[in-house]
């Protein structure tokens, strides 16, 4: 006998304090507040925490051009190749934004230039960034 939708338990509403903390941590990543963000991760917040769109802390730091924050997150176990719910990777976002220091930090952290959709390679081609295509080929 299968359960009908009426008999399934309702999803739990997230604790407002948890939502407030998550919002704060994502804002720290966006603003590149490396020391504060690293302290939260060191205290137990997942380095791979994602929001409702699948954007990780690393994705937000990378997209907003914060190389030091990217390095700190990678050093604490953030997955440099993790794509969001739309298949976008932090590396492709950094290519799109022209954030060279972030690109190098992500590559050092194990990002795959061919991962995601569009990939960082595709994005570099789209914008005619031959220097990045050479860097990706050498990586």
Rosetta blueprint (number, residue, H / E / L):
1 X L
2 X L
3 X L
4 X L
5 X H
6 X H
7 X H
8 X L
9 X L
10 X L
11 X L
12 X L
13 X L
14 X L
15 X L
16 X H
17 X H
18 X H
19 X H
20 X H
21 X H
22 X H
23 X H
24 X H
25 X H
26 X H
27 X H
28 X H
29 X H
30 X H
31 X H
32 X L
33 X L
34 X H
35 X H
36 X H
37 X H
38 X H
39 X H
40 X H
41 X H
42 X H
43 X L
44 X L
45 X L
46 X L
47 X L
48 X L
49 X L
50 X E
51 X L
52 X L
53 X L
54 X L
55 X L
56 X E
57 X H
58 X H
59 X H
60 X H
61 X H
62 X H
63 X H
64 X L
65 X L
66 X L
67 X H
68 X H
69 X H
70 X H
71 X H
72 X H
73 X H
74 X H
75 X H
76 X L
77 X L
78 X L
79 X L
80 X L
81 X L
82 X L
83 X E
84 X L
85 X L
86 X L
87 X L
88 X L
89 X E
90 X H
91 X H
92 X H
93 X H
94 X H
95 X H
96 X H
97 X H
98 X L
99 X L
100 X H
101 X H
102 X H
103 X H
104 X H
105 X H
106 X H
107 X H
108 X H
109 X L
110 X L
111 X L
112 X L
113 X L
114 X L
115 X L
116 X E
117 X L
118 X L
119 X E
120 X H
121 X H
122 X H
123 X H
124 X H
125 X H
126 X H
127 X L
128 X L
129 X L
130 X H
131 X H
132 X H
133 X H
134 X H
135 X H
136 X H
137 X H
138 X H
139 X L
